Each structure stands twice: as C-alpha cells, then as structure tokens.
Amino acid sequence: MTIPRNLSFLAEGASSTGVLGTANGGTGLNTLGTAGQALVVNSGATGLTYSTPSAGAMSLISTQTASNSATISWTGLTGYNNYLIIFDDVYAATGLPQLQLQTGYGSPVTYNTSGYVIQYMALDTISHIGQATPSQITIAGFYNGIYSAANPGANGCVNIYNTNASHTGFTWFTGCPYNSSWPQETNIGSGTIGNSGGAVTGIQIYMSSGNIVGGKFSLYGISS
C-alpha cells in the first residue's frame, strides 16, 4: 500500500483522533452543521465552514395535478411579492369552457369577484382584440374555449405582480387547442386589480363551466 505524502504520519491500519486540518486533507472542524447545510470555504479563504444554501430568487411553492377538480387553489400565501404559474396539458369536462383565475385576500381567503381590468388578444384563424372589466382573469380559451379531451391540452404561464401593493398586475401567455383537429388559439393579455382587501393570500383557477378534468399546475414564489 502506498501512503500519500500528506498522510504519511498514519501507518497502515492505524487510526487518528482529534481534528484533522485542511493541510492534511481534513476539514479542520470537530462538529457537524445543521440539517441541509453545506460545507464551503469561508469568506477569507482560510478554512472550511458550514453554510445554509440560498433558496434563490424563485422557489417552487407546490405543484398540483387536477383530477376532475372544481378548482386548483393555493391559500395562506405570504413572503413573496410576485408569483409565476405554469400549467400544462389542461383539459375540460365538457363543452368549450374558459380557464379562469382569481386572486383573494385574508384568512380564510375571500376571492375578488369584481374590479379586474384587462386587455387581451386571442389569435386563431383571425385576431380578437379587446378590453374588459370582468369578474376574473381568463387565461386560456378566451374566444373558443378549452377542448374536452386529454390530448391536446392547454399550456401556458401567468405572472402575478406586486401582490403586497395597492394594485396587483397580471400578464399571461397561453396556447389552447379547441378541437380534435388541433387548431390553436393563442391568448395574450395583461390586467390589474386593486387590493382593497389587502395583500394577496390566495389564488384559484377554475373552468367557467364544469371541472378541470386533468392537467398540472405549478406555483412559484419570486422574492426578487
């Protein structure tokens, strides 16, 4: 057995006690960090230390999979000023309903059913452009609705901004097949709502009629 030079003070089969310094291949530490911490070089580059990794600017809050669900919702939201929702393969129970979103406040959550101001563009074989003051945000199927079959499903993302301010803003970009021949409706929009009830603590997504039969929804909190 060849013993490396920096460990030559240990004979084969011998053991070492005490703290092994970094110069000899050790950590220079005699304790463990706490759960989830990582071993990193300290700020002075003179030794090793335990550190809690940063969560980063964007954190996954949760992913929910619809299964004939009346709503997909997140409540008790706090700690983030901005949110991002990504959804994929979403489809309806029957007909061609719209996929809609509301924000709410308080605990338990009271959802806002008025006060939304939006501008939208729905692109299919022609363009549909307009503005409205609805009781919700329509994020997919604005003009033709969402197809009631697993394949193809609707996909897209919604950004929700300034949830702790006097007004919350929305932008969304989605793709939505509306029949088995796969014609595609693209929805683009933006909007606002006044937070008269306080900061946003809840978000819910639902169909304008019927349930959300399938699809996956992921909510991320953005701390930047």
C-alpha positions in Angstrom: 0.0 0.0 0.0 1.3 3.4 -0.9 0.5 6.1 1.7 0.1 9.6 0.2 2.8 12.0 1.4 0.3 14.3 3.3 -1.0 11.2 5.2 2.4 9.6 5.8 2.1 10.2 9.5 -0.5 7.4 9.7 0.8 3.9 9.5 -1.3 1.3 7.6 -4.2 0.1 9.9 -3.7 3.0 12.4 -6.4 5.4 13.4 -6.5 9.1 14.0 -8.2 11.1 16.7 -8.8 14.8 17.1 -9.3 17.4 14.4 -7.6 16.8 11.0 -6.6 20.1 9.5 -7.2 21.1 5.9 -3.5 20.9 5.1 -3.7 17.2 5.8 -6.9 16.6 3.8 -9.3 17.2 6.7 -11.9 19.8 7.4 -10.4 21.5 10.4 -13.8 21.1 12.1 -14.9 19.0 15.1 -18.7 19.4 14.7 -21.4 18.8 12.2 -23.5 21.6 10.8 -27.3 21.5 10.9 -29.6 19.6 8.5 -29.4 20.9 5.0 -26.2 22.9 5.4 -23.3 22.6 3.0 -19.5 22.6 3.7 -17.9 25.6 1.9 -14.7 27.7 2.0 -15.1 30.7 4.4 -15.2 34.3 3.2 -11.5 34.7 3.9 -10.5 31.6 2.1 -8.7 30.4 5.2 -10.7 27.3 6.1 -14.0 25.5 5.8 -17.3 26.3 7.4 -20.9 25.2 7.3 -23.4 27.4 5.4 -27.1 27.3 4.6 -27.5 27.4 0.8 -29.6 30.3 -0.6 -33.0 29.3 -1.8 -32.6 31.5 -4.9 -34.9 34.2 -6.3 -37.6 31.7 -7.4 -38.9 28.9 -5.2 -41.5 26.2 -6.1 -44.4 26.5 -3.6 -46.3 23.5 -4.9 -47.4 21.5 -7.9 -51.0 20.3 -8.1 -52.5 17.8 -10.6 -56.1 18.2 -11.5 -58.4 15.2 -11.3 -61.9 16.3 -12.1 -61.3 19.2 -9.8 -63.7 22.1 -9.3 -60.8 24.4 -8.5 -57.0 24.4 -8.2 -56.1 26.8 -5.4 -53.3 28.0 -3.2 -54.0 29.7 0.1 -52.0 31.1 3.0 -49.6 32.8 0.6 -47.1 35.1 2.1 -43.5 36.1 1.8 -43.5 36.8 -1.9 -44.4 39.9 -3.9 -44.5 38.2 -7.3 -45.7 34.7 -8.4 -45.5 32.6 -11.5 -47.9 29.9 -12.5 -47.0 27.3 -15.2 -49.7 24.9 -16.4 -49.7 22.1 -19.0 -52.0 19.6 -20.6 -55.1 21.1 -19.0 -58.5 20.0 -20.4 -62.1 20.4 -19.6 -65.0 18.1 -18.7 -67.5 19.0 -21.4 -68.1 21.8 -24.0 -65.6 24.6 -24.6 -65.2 26.5 -21.3 -62.6 29.1 -20.4 -59.8 28.6 -17.9 -60.1 31.4 -15.4 -58.2 32.8 -12.4 -59.0 35.0 -9.4 -56.9 36.3 -6.5 -58.1 36.8 -3.0 -57.1 38.2 0.4 -57.4 37.4 4.1 -57.7 34.1 6.0 -59.9 32.3 5.1 -59.5 33.7 1.6 -62.1 36.0 0.1 -61.7 35.9 -3.6 -62.1 39.1 -5.7 -65.1 38.7 -8.0 -65.0 42.2 -9.4 -62.6 45.0 -10.2 -60.4 43.3 -12.8 -59.4 45.5 -15.7 -57.9 43.6 -18.7 -56.7 43.9 -22.2 -56.5 40.8 -24.3 -55.6 39.3 -27.7 -56.9 35.9 -28.8 -55.3 34.6 -32.0 -56.8 31.7 -34.0 -57.7 32.0 -37.7 -58.3 35.7 -37.1 -57.4 38.1 -34.3 -59.7 39.1 -31.5 -58.6 42.2 -29.5 -60.4 44.0 -26.8 -60.6 45.2 -23.2 -63.0 44.4 -20.4 -63.8 44.7 -16.7 -64.7 41.1 -15.9 -65.1 39.3 -12.6 -62.0 37.2 -13.2 -58.9 36.8 -15.5 -59.4 34.4 -18.4 -56.0 32.8 -19.0 -56.9 30.3 -21.7 -59.7 29.7 -24.2 -60.8 33.3 -24.2 -62.6 33.1 -27.5 -63.1 29.5 -28.5 -62.8 27.7 -25.1 -60.7 24.7 -24.0 -61.0 21.3 -25.6 -62.6 18.5 -23.5 -60.0 15.8 -24.3 -56.7 14.8 -22.7 -54.7 15.3 -25.9 -54.2 18.0 -26.8 -54.4 20.2 -23.7 -53.9 23.8 -22.9 -50.5 25.1 -21.8 -49.2 28.4 -20.6 -47.9 30.7 -17.9 -49.3 33.5 -15.8 -47.3 36.2 -14.0 -48.8 37.9 -11.0 -47.0 41.1 -9.8 -47.0 43.4 -6.7 -49.3 41.2 -4.6 -48.4 43.3 -1.5 -49.1 46.6 -3.1 -52.3 48.6 -3.7 -52.7 47.1 -7.1 -51.8 43.6 -8.4 -50.8 43.2 -12.1 -51.2 40.2 -14.3 -49.7 39.1 -17.6 -50.3 35.7 -19.4 -49.4 33.8 -22.5 -51.1 30.5 -23.3 -51.8 28.1 -26.1 -55.1 26.4 -26.3 -56.2 23.7 -28.8 -60.0 23.8 -29.1 -60.9 20.7 -31.1 -59.5 17.4 -32.2 -58.1 18.8 -35.4 -55.7 20.8 -33.2 -56.4 24.4 -34.3 -54.6 26.6 -31.9 -55.8 29.6 -30.0 -53.1 31.8 -28.5 -54.1 34.0 -25.6 -52.0 37.1 -24.7 -53.2 39.6 -22.1 -52.5 41.9 -19.2 -54.6 43.3 -16.4 -54.8 44.8 -12.9 -56.9 44.7 -9.8 -57.0 46.9 -6.8 -56.1 45.2 -3.5 -58.7 46.9 -1.4 -59.0 43.9 0.9 -55.2 43.7 1.5 -52.3 41.7 0.2 -52.9 38.6 -2.0 -53.1 35.5 0.2 -54.9 33.1 -2.2 -55.0 32.2 -5.9 -57.6 29.9 -7.5 -58.0 28.6 -11.1 -61.2 27.0 -12.4 -63.3 26.5 -15.5 -66.1 28.8 -16.5 -68.3 25.7 -16.5 -67.6 22.2 -15.4 -64.5 20.8 -13.8 -60.8 20.7 -14.6 -60.5 17.0 -15.6 -56.7 16.9 -16.0 -53.6 19.0 -16.1 -50.7 20.1 -13.9 -50.3 23.4 -12.2 -47.1 24.7 -10.6 -46.9 27.9 -8.5 -43.6 29.6 -7.9 -42.9 32.5 -5.5 -40.4 35.1 -6.7 -38.5 37.0 -4.0 -36.6 39.5 -6.2 
